[in-house]
């Protein structure tokens, strides 16, 4: 279960946007370090919650993560 108002909930909301989110954007929003954001994506979101997260390399933004709909 995802608790509202947590940093993890913030990251999930950012990943559900149509444009997705980069690690840098998630770091800025949460105040976490980059390796913590990446760990959250792979461990908590992908493995524990089973969210289908897709990573795509964009020329201007770098790697953009999105929850597949």
Secondary structure, DSSP 8 states (H G I E B T S, - for coil): ---TTSHHHHHHHHHTSTT-B-HHHHHHHH---HHHHHHIIIIIIIIIS---EEEEEETTTEEEEEE--
